[in-house]
């Protein structure tokens, strides 16, 4: 996939509505609009976002799964290791969603071209 196609897909994932929805959820944990949320608030944010951007019911009570997800985002930590930055979280979630969708498309193409692959 080329650079231009990737940009178009990413723009489609994070259109104005999606970004506004993310902001609406973010502000619950950053009411002063400083651009940071506490590390301990990220799981709550992810649950409030729900699938596909955040967490669905399959993450409830699954601490290892939650920690692995957060670790996979590879987020820098700010302010004496207490906070995550808005833009970092938004970019990491958008990239994760883009990669997930690419994997799904690859699997579908593989099944169509070779039905033995399941």
Secondary structure, 3 states (H helix, E strand, C coil): CCHHHHHHHHHHHCCHHHHHHHHHHHCCCCCCCCCEEEHHHHHHHHHHHCCCCCCCHHHCCCHHHHHHHHHHHCCCCECCCCEEEHHHHHHHHHHHHHHHHHHHHHHHHHHHHCCCCC
